[in-house]
Amino acid sequence: MILKRFFYFFFFILFFFIIITYFNRNFFNGLQKINFYENKNYFFKNENLLNNINNSKIFIKTDLFNIVINLLNGNIEKLSLCNYKEKLNSEKILTILNNKKDNIYQAKTEIIQNYKNNIIKKKNIFFFTEKKFFELEKNNFFLFVPMYNISNDGVIFTKTFIFKKNSYDIEIQYKINNFTNKKINFNFYNKLIKNINGSNNKYFFLNNLFSKEYNNLSYSSDNKKFVNLKLNDIHDNNISTSSGWISILQQYFFSSWIPKINEINDIYIKKNYDNYIEIGYIFKNFLINPYSFGVFSSKLFVGPKIYDKIYFLAPNLNLIIDYGFFSFISKPLFKLLNFFYFYTNNWGFSIISITLFIKILLYPITKSQYISMCKIKLLQPKINYIKKKFNNDKQKMSKKLMYLYKKNKINPLGGCLPILIQMPIFLSLYNMLNNSIELRHSPFIFWIKDLSEKDPFYFLPFLMGFTMWYLQKESINNISDNFQKIIMNIIPFIFSFFFIWFPSGLVLYYFISNMITIFQQCWISYFFKKNIN
């Protein structure tokens, strides 16, 4: 009888083992170091993990990142970019994600478990790791940072950060093993949080006056490829979508959660009373059957706005490099700028090269404009005579002037055409240079140490204003109205004042453009006078 009972008990254990093995044959893939099936109390027997209970933070170093992770919920507490300095000539590397009270900027994941009757409960999970410091070795292309938790109800959480060499996107993978005999249901929240006050700086007013605001929120959904919102204009909102991404943008850097395709249920935006904004997406009803497991993964990008780094990450993500209305001009100009940089190895000389290229391209229009100005200058006595004679009859005066212009083959509107063509190019260059991280902390020559910042001695804006005044001098001489002359004389000084806060790279473009125009006008004037004589 005893032997019979032992025989039944043995087969019952064997049968149970076969069933568990059958349903969970891939249950422990990727966890070679820790066999949870053999010993669920591994965490409490492993000395390294036990020591980390009191060390609630771990540290990660890769070729691009320095990261601090809080083991409570396993979220990044601080992220710095190794290849970028906080300020010019500073030894301190740039920190993007932070947990300071005055400058909160976080990328978080939350797990919420669904129960019956639509009751939900946030899962605060304390993870354990084998060590406190992880580093991507020089000869390795990947770094895996696994963190583990076993709950009292028989659920094992494994959260793994996967870093790739020379890549700013981080894959974050959750593997949830369900040892219970019940189905469990989770909602996953990936979100970005930022306080609005932290986006302000001492140049906040000027940044908003002369350029777009440097801290924006954006997202992509099924219905809209790209939505860009200023932090101060945020209102609570919910968007149902099955695809897309969410981002917080700065001038040269951004962070973005990128889910897998067809995983999003909702994108939400909210602003709380503490002046914090939050944008996130929810993946609902992630169901895990008894004695089974489920894997949920997404990507977090934190890094610079470099087109080649982000184009293939997600559809429409490249639109965060916002070149404005004239993007169809800005994009080829940026490629041209990179082409010249390949040969000059200096962004300042590249700007000079692209300016020279544009001026040569527009030379036929410039020539036509200046020849018209020269002809008008020669005809000025006749023009003044007609204006004086028909002063009381404006309609007849206009007819006589138009006849005079037509007879001498002068287009009176010819001077407007170059301005109309150059204005879109100028705005395109402004947006292109203002969004090009390549110019950040890039020196030119002498006192210009950063082409993305204003001229520290205001020398370039002064030169730009002077050359602008010189170019307008001949046009002013053709104006008879004294008030118009005063306005034309004041305009270069107004431009010089505004350009004080513009990036020195843009002021360099405008100054060189004026210098080339002066040379072209002298050249055209010389041959025009020679042909007349």
ZIVEN-V867641 format. One record per residue. N is the residue number from 1. RES is the residue in one letter. PHI is phi in degrees with one decimal (* if undefined). PSI is psi as a letter, one per 30 degrees, with the letter a starting at -180 (NA if undefined). OMEGA is omega in degrees with one decimal (none if undefined). Layout:
# ZIVEN-V867641
n,res,phi,psi,omega
N,RES,PHI,PSI,OMEGA
N,RES,PHI,PSI,OMEGA
This chain:
# ZIVEN-V867641
n,res,phi,psi,omega
1,M,*,e,179.4
2,I,-64.5,e,179.5
3,L,-63.7,e,179.5
4,K,-65.5,e,178.8
5,R,-62.5,e,179.1
6,F,-63.5,e,179.2
7,F,-63.3,e,177.2
8,Y,-62.7,e,-178.9
9,F,-62.9,e,-179.3
10,F,-63.4,e,-180.0
11,F,-68.9,e,176.3
12,F,-63.8,e,178.2
13,I,-64.3,e,179.6
14,L,-62.9,e,179.3
15,F,-63.4,e,178.9
16,F,-61.1,e,-180.0
17,F,-64.7,e,179.4
18,I,-64.3,e,-179.6
19,I,-62.7,e,-179.9
20,I,-62.1,e,-178.9
21,T,-65.1,e,-178.5
22,Y,-64.6,e,-176.8
23,F,-78.0,f,-175.3
24,N,-131.6,h,-175.6
25,R,-66.4,f,175.7
26,N,-106.4,g,-169.1
27,F,-62.0,e,-172.4
28,F,-116.3,g,176.3
29,N,-60.8,k,179.1
30,G,83.5,f,179.6
31,L,-118.8,h,-175.3
32,Q,-62.7,e,-174.5
33,K,-73.1,f,-174.4
34,I,-127.7,j,178.6
35,N,-99.2,j,-176.2
36,F,-67.9,f,-176.8
37,Y,-65.7,e,-179.7
38,E,-70.5,e,-175.7
39,N,-153.2,j,-179.6
40,K,-69.8,f,-179.5
41,N,-91.8,g,-178.0
42,Y,-53.9,e,-174.7
43,F,-59.2,e,-173.4
44,F,-87.6,f,177.0
45,K,-107.8,f,179.8
46,N,-83.5,j,-173.3
47,E,-63.5,e,-178.7
48,N,-63.5,e,180.0
49,L,-68.5,e,-179.9
50,L,-63.8,e,178.1
51,N,-66.1,f,-177.2
52,N,-79.9,f,177.5
53,I,-60.5,e,-179.9
54,N,-84.9,f,177.4
55,N,-105.2,j,-169.5
56,S,-80.6,g,-179.4
57,K,-130.0,k,172.7
58,I,-123.2,l,-174.4
59,F,-125.3,k,-176.4
60,I,-129.1,k,176.8
61,K,-130.4,k,174.1
62,T,-124.2,a,178.1
63,D,-68.5,f,-177.2
64,L,-118.5,f,-171.8
65,F,-122.9,k,157.7
66,N,-118.9,k,-170.8
67,I,-131.2,k,171.4
68,V,-116.9,k,179.6
69,I,-117.4,k,174.6
70,N,-86.6,k,-175.1
71,L,-71.5,f,171.3
72,L,-76.4,j,-175.0
73,N,74.1,f,172.2
74,G,64.5,h,179.3
75,N,-100.2,l,178.5
76,I,-70.8,k,179.0
77,E,-94.6,e,-179.7
78,K,-148.8,k,178.2
79,L,-136.9,k,178.8
80,S,-121.7,k,-179.9
81,L,-99.2,j,-173.1
82,C,-65.1,f,-173.2
83,N,-90.8,g,-178.0
84,Y,-130.4,k,179.4
85,K,-90.6,l,179.3
86,E,-65.6,e,178.2
87,K,-137.2,l,177.8
88,L,-62.0,k,179.4
89,N,64.9,g,177.8
90,S,-95.5,k,175.5
91,E,-86.9,f,-176.5
92,K,-82.1,k,-179.4
93,I,-76.2,l,-174.0
94,L,-76.0,k,175.7
95,T,-100.6,k,179.0
96,I,-98.6,d,178.8
97,L,-85.7,k,-175.0
98,N,-150.1,l,-179.7
99,N,-124.1,g,178.1
100,K,-71.7,k,-176.7
101,K,-62.1,e,-176.8
102,D,-87.9,f,-178.8
103,N,-152.3,i,179.0
104,I,-76.6,k,174.9
105,Y,-151.5,j,-171.4
106,Q,-131.7,l,172.2
107,A,-121.3,j,-171.1
108,K,-125.4,l,171.5
109,T,-122.5,k,175.6
110,E,-125.2,k,175.3
111,I,-113.3,k,178.1
112,I,-122.2,k,-177.6
113,Q,-93.2,k,178.7
114,N,-91.9,k,174.6
115,Y,-117.7,a,179.0
116,K,-66.1,l,-179.4
117,N,61.1,g,175.4
118,N,61.2,g,175.5
119,I,-81.4,k,178.9
120,I,-119.3,l,-177.3
121,K,-143.0,k,178.6
122,K,-70.0,k,179.2
123,K,-99.2,j,171.1
124,N,-86.6,j,-172.1
125,I,-117.0,k,173.1
126,F,-98.2,j,-177.1
127,F,-94.5,l,175.1
128,F,-120.7,k,176.8
129,T,-130.9,l,179.9
130,E,-75.0,f,-179.4
131,K,-147.6,l,-174.4
132,K,-96.0,f,-175.7
133,F,-128.9,k,178.1
134,F,-124.2,k,-179.1
135,E,-140.2,k,175.4
136,L,-79.0,j,-178.5
137,E,-72.0,l,-175.0
138,K,-60.1,e,-176.0
139,N,-88.4,f,-178.1
140,N,-101.8,k,178.2
141,F,-101.5,f,-179.3
142,F,-132.0,k,171.5
143,L,-130.4,k,178.1
144,F,-103.7,k,178.3
145,V,-120.1,j,-179.0
146,P,-87.6,k,175.2
147,M,-131.3,k,-170.1
148,Y,-129.6,l,173.3
149,N,-151.9,k,172.9
150,I,-115.2,k,179.0
151,S,-86.7,l,-178.6
152,N,-67.9,f,-177.6
153,D,-91.7,g,173.4
154,G,90.0,g,176.8
155,V,-112.8,k,-179.9
156,I,-107.3,k,176.6
157,F,-103.7,k,173.4
158,T,-123.9,j,178.1
159,K,-111.7,k,-175.1
160,T,-123.0,k,171.0
161,F,-93.6,k,-178.5
162,I,-116.5,j,179.8
163,F,-105.7,k,177.0
164,K,-113.6,k,178.6
165,K,-63.6,k,177.4
166,N,58.3,h,179.7
167,S,-137.5,k,-179.2
168,Y,-93.1,f,176.7
169,D,-96.8,k,-177.5
170,I,-115.3,k,174.8
171,E,-87.3,k,179.2
172,I,-118.5,j,-172.2
173,Q,-118.7,k,172.8
174,Y,-106.1,k,170.4
175,K,-120.9,j,-177.0
176,I,-114.0,j,179.4
177,N,-100.4,k,-177.7
178,N,-101.7,j,178.5
179,F,-87.5,f,-175.2
180,T,-87.0,l,177.8
181,N,-97.4,g,179.8
182,K,-120.9,l,171.5
183,K,-73.5,k,174.6
184,I,-123.1,k,-172.3
185,N,-129.0,k,-177.0
186,F,-125.4,l,163.8
187,N,-110.2,k,177.7
188,F,-107.6,k,177.4
189,Y,-115.7,k,168.6
190,N,-110.6,k,-173.2
191,K,-146.4,l,174.5
192,L,-118.6,k,-177.1
193,I,-126.4,k,176.9
194,K,-149.6,k,174.0
195,N,-88.3,k,-175.0
196,I,-69.8,e,-178.6
197,N,-60.9,e,-179.4
198,G,-69.2,f,180.0
199,S,-82.5,f,-178.8
200,N,-82.8,l,173.3
201,N,-146.7,a,-173.7
202,K,-67.0,f,177.6
203,Y,-105.4,g,-174.0
204,F,-57.7,e,-178.8
205,F,-62.9,e,-177.6
206,L,-68.2,e,178.0
207,N,-61.2,e,179.4
208,N,-78.7,f,180.0
209,L,-75.1,e,-172.2
210,F,-104.0,f,177.8
211,S,-155.6,l,177.0
212,K,-70.8,l,-177.4
213,E,-64.5,k,-170.7
214,Y,-84.5,f,178.5
215,N,-123.1,j,-179.3
216,N,-125.4,l,175.8
217,L,-114.5,k,-179.5
218,S,-145.6,l,175.3
219,Y,-156.0,l,175.4
220,S,-129.4,k,-178.4
221,S,-140.0,a,179.8
222,D,-60.7,e,-172.9
223,N,-91.1,f,-176.5
224,K,-131.0,k,-178.4
225,K,-65.7,e,-175.2
226,F,-153.7,k,176.2
227,V,-122.1,k,-177.9
228,N,-120.0,k,-176.9
229,L,-128.9,k,173.8
230,K,-74.1,k,-176.6
231,L,-60.1,e,-178.3
232,N,-75.5,f,-178.3
233,D,-107.4,g,-175.4
234,I,-76.3,k,171.4
235,H,-130.9,l,179.9
236,D,-57.3,k,-176.1
237,N,-159.3,l,175.0
238,N,-133.7,k,-178.3
239,I,-126.6,j,176.1
240,S,-81.7,k,-177.1
241,T,-157.7,l,177.4
242,S,-112.7,g,178.6
243,S,-153.7,l,176.9
244,G,128.3,a,-180.0
245,W,-162.2,l,178.0
246,I,-130.1,k,-176.6
247,S,-150.1,l,163.5
248,I,-120.8,k,-171.7
249,L,-108.4,k,167.6
250,Q,-118.3,a,-175.5
251,Q,-59.9,e,-175.7
252,Y,-116.1,f,-174.1
253,F,-129.3,l,175.6
254,F,-158.1,l,172.7
255,S,-123.3,k,-175.0
256,S,-153.3,k,168.6
257,W,-93.4,k,-178.1
258,I,-124.3,j,179.3
259,P,-78.2,l,172.5
260,K,-71.4,l,-178.1
261,I,-61.3,k,178.3
262,N,64.9,g,177.5
263,E,-108.1,f,-176.7
264,I,-70.2,k,168.1
265,N,-103.6,e,-177.9
266,D,-146.1,k,165.4
267,I,-105.4,k,-179.8
268,Y,-127.2,l,176.4
269,I,-131.7,k,176.5
270,K,-149.9,l,179.7
271,K,-131.3,k,-177.9
272,N,-101.3,l,-172.8
273,Y,-68.5,f,179.7
274,D,-86.0,g,-179.4
275,N,68.4,h,173.0
276,Y,-102.4,k,172.5
277,I,-108.6,k,-179.9
278,E,-139.2,k,172.6
279,I,-125.8,k,-177.5
280,G,-155.7,l,172.3
281,Y,-133.3,l,-175.1
282,I,-119.9,k,169.4
283,F,-110.7,j,-170.6
284,K,-95.5,l,169.5
285,N,55.9,h,173.9
286,F,-84.6,j,-170.0
287,L,-93.6,k,176.7
288,I,-124.8,k,-177.9
289,N,-75.2,l,177.4
290,P,-58.2,k,177.9
291,Y,53.2,h,179.4
292,S,-139.3,a,179.1
293,F,-144.7,l,176.7
294,G,-138.7,k,-179.1
295,V,-122.9,k,175.8
296,F,-123.2,k,-178.5
297,S,-139.5,l,176.3
298,S,-154.6,l,-179.2
299,K,-114.2,k,173.2
300,L,-118.0,k,176.2
301,F,-105.5,k,173.1
302,V,-136.6,j,-177.4
303,G,176.1,a,-175.5
304,P,-81.3,l,175.6
305,K,-83.0,i,176.6
306,I,-110.6,j,-171.8
307,Y,-53.4,e,-176.0
308,D,-66.6,f,-178.0
309,K,-82.1,f,-171.1
310,I,-117.6,f,-172.1
311,Y,-59.6,e,-174.1
312,F,-93.9,g,-177.1
313,L,-72.4,e,-178.0
314,A,-159.7,l,177.3
315,P,-59.2,k,175.4
316,N,71.9,g,-179.6
317,L,-67.1,f,179.1
318,N,-65.8,f,-179.7
319,L,-70.8,f,177.1
320,I,-68.4,f,170.1
321,I,-82.5,i,-168.4
322,D,-90.9,j,178.5
323,Y,-92.6,g,175.7
324,G,78.6,a,-174.1
325,F,-62.3,e,-176.4
326,F,-98.5,h,-178.9
327,S,-61.8,f,179.6
328,F,-66.8,f,173.5
329,I,-94.3,e,-176.0
330,S,-62.1,e,-176.5
331,K,-63.6,e,176.3
332,P,-65.6,e,176.9
333,L,-63.9,e,178.4
334,F,-66.5,e,176.5
335,K,-64.0,e,178.1
336,L,-66.8,e,177.6
337,L,-61.2,e,177.3
338,N,-64.9,e,177.9
339,F,-61.3,e,-179.9
340,F,-68.9,e,179.4
341,Y,-65.4,e,179.1
342,F,-57.8,e,-178.2
343,Y,-96.1,e,-176.3
344,T,-91.3,f,-177.6
345,N,58.3,g,177.2
346,N,-150.5,k,-175.3
347,W,-66.1,e,177.0
348,G,-63.8,e,177.7
349,F,-68.4,f,175.4
350,S,-67.0,e,177.5
351,I,-64.4,e,177.3
352,I,-62.1,e,-179.7
353,S,-63.6,e,-179.0
354,I,-69.7,e,176.7
355,T,-66.1,e,178.6
356,L,-61.4,e,179.4
357,F,-61.3,e,-178.9
358,I,-65.7,e,-179.0
359,K,-66.8,e,176.3
360,I,-66.8,e,179.2
361,L,-62.5,e,-177.8
362,L,-93.7,g,-175.8
363,Y,-58.0,e,178.8
364,P,-57.1,e,179.0
365,I,-69.4,e,178.5
366,T,-61.1,e,179.7
367,K,-63.2,e,179.5
368,S,-60.8,e,179.4
369,Q,-62.0,e,-173.6
370,Y,-73.4,e,175.1
371,I,-63.5,e,176.0
372,S,-62.2,e,178.2
373,M,-63.7,e,179.8
374,C,-64.9,e,179.0
375,K,-65.7,e,178.6
376,I,-63.9,e,178.2
377,K,-62.6,e,178.0
378,L,-68.3,e,-178.7
379,L,-88.2,g,-174.8
380,Q,-54.7,e,177.1
381,P,-58.6,e,178.9
382,K,-65.8,e,179.7
383,I,-63.4,e,179.0
384,N,-63.2,e,179.5
385,Y,-64.3,e,-179.9
386,I,-63.3,e,-179.8
387,K,-63.1,e,-179.9
388,K,-72.0,e,-176.0
389,K,-69.0,e,-176.2
390,F,-109.0,h,-177.5
391,N,-62.0,e,-177.4
392,N,-91.1,f,179.9
393,D,-127.5,i,-174.0
394,K,-63.1,e,-177.6
395,Q,-67.1,e,179.1
396,K,-67.9,e,178.0
397,M,-61.7,e,179.4
398,S,-63.8,e,179.3
399,K,-65.2,e,-179.7
400,K,-65.3,e,179.4
401,L,-65.9,e,179.9
402,M,-65.2,e,176.8
403,Y,-64.1,e,178.6
404,L,-63.3,e,179.0
405,Y,-64.3,e,-178.2
406,K,-65.7,e,179.8
407,K,-61.3,e,-178.5
408,N,-97.0,g,177.2
409,K,56.9,h,178.9
410,I,-114.7,k,173.3
411,N,-98.4,j,-176.5
412,P,-63.3,f,178.7
413,L,-96.4,g,-177.4
414,G,-62.4,f,-179.6
415,G,-71.7,f,-178.6
416,C,-80.4,f,-174.3
417,L,-59.9,e,179.0
418,P,-60.8,e,178.6
419,I,-66.2,e,-179.9
420,L,-64.0,e,179.4
421,I,-78.9,e,-175.3
422,Q,-74.0,f,-178.6
423,M,-61.6,e,175.8
424,P,-60.7,e,178.6
425,I,-65.0,e,178.7
426,F,-62.2,e,179.9
427,L,-64.8,e,178.0
428,S,-65.4,e,177.4
429,L,-64.1,e,178.8
430,Y,-60.4,e,179.6
431,N,-65.7,e,-179.3
432,M,-65.8,e,-178.9
433,L,-68.9,e,-178.6
434,N,-72.2,f,-179.3
435,N,-107.3,g,-175.7
436,S,-91.4,j,179.5
437,I,-66.1,f,177.9
438,E,-59.1,f,-179.2
439,L,-84.6,f,-178.2
440,R,-63.8,k,-179.9
441,H,61.0,g,178.3
442,S,-92.5,k,-178.7
443,P,-82.2,l,173.3
444,F,-109.3,c,173.9
445,I,-142.1,l,174.5
446,F,56.0,c,-171.7
447,W,-84.9,f,-179.8
448,I,-84.4,j,-178.1
449,K,-98.9,f,-178.5
450,D,-147.4,j,-177.0
451,L,-71.1,f,179.1
452,S,-87.8,f,-179.2
453,E,-110.3,l,179.6
454,K,-68.2,l,176.7
455,D,-65.9,j,-175.7
456,P,-64.5,f,-179.6
457,F,-108.7,g,176.4
458,Y,58.5,g,-177.0
459,F,-75.8,e,179.1
460,L,-63.2,e,176.1
461,P,-59.7,e,178.0
462,F,-64.8,e,178.9
463,L,-63.3,e,178.9
464,M,-62.8,e,179.1
465,G,-64.3,e,179.8
466,F,-65.0,e,179.1
467,T,-65.1,e,177.5
468,M,-65.9,e,177.8
469,W,-62.9,e,179.8
470,Y,-62.8,e,179.9
471,L,-65.9,e,-177.1
472,Q,-84.2,f,-174.1
473,K,-57.7,e,-179.0
474,E,-69.9,e,177.8
475,S,-64.7,e,-179.7
476,I,-64.8,e,-179.3
477,N,-63.9,f,179.9
478,N,-86.7,f,-178.8
479,I,-98.4,k,-178.7
480,S,-89.2,f,-178.2
481,D,-75.3,k,-176.8
482,N,-66.4,e,-179.7
483,F,-64.4,e,177.7
484,Q,-63.3,e,177.9
485,K,-61.8,e,179.3
486,I,-61.4,e,179.7
487,I,-61.7,e,-179.6
488,M,-63.7,e,178.1
489,N,-73.8,f,-178.0
490,I,-79.3,e,-174.1
491,I,-52.4,e,179.4
492,P,-59.5,e,178.6
493,F,-70.3,e,176.7
494,I,-63.6,e,178.5
495,F,-61.8,e,179.2
496,S,-59.6,e,179.5
497,F,-63.9,e,-179.5
498,F,-64.5,e,-175.8
499,F,-74.2,f,176.4
500,I,-57.4,e,-175.9
501,W,-96.4,f,179.5
502,F,-78.6,l,175.0
503,P,-56.3,k,-176.5
504,S,-61.5,f,176.7
505,G,-63.5,e,178.9
506,L,-71.8,e,178.4
507,V,-64.3,e,176.8
508,L,-61.0,e,177.8
509,Y,-58.5,e,-175.6
510,Y,-66.9,e,179.1
511,F,-64.3,e,179.6
512,I,-63.6,e,177.9
513,S,-60.4,e,178.0
514,N,-64.9,e,-179.7
515,M,-62.8,e,179.0
516,I,-66.1,e,178.7
517,T,-63.3,e,177.6
518,I,-60.3,e,178.2
519,F,-62.1,e,-179.6
520,Q,-64.1,e,-179.7
521,Q,-65.8,e,176.9
522,C,-61.5,e,179.8
523,W,-64.8,e,-179.1
524,I,-65.4,e,-179.3
525,S,-62.2,e,-179.6
526,Y,-60.9,e,-177.8
527,F,-74.1,e,177.3
528,F,-65.1,e,179.2
529,K,-65.7,e,180.0
530,K,-64.9,e,179.8
531,N,-70.5,e,179.4
532,I,-69.0,e,-180.0
533,N,-70.6,NA,none
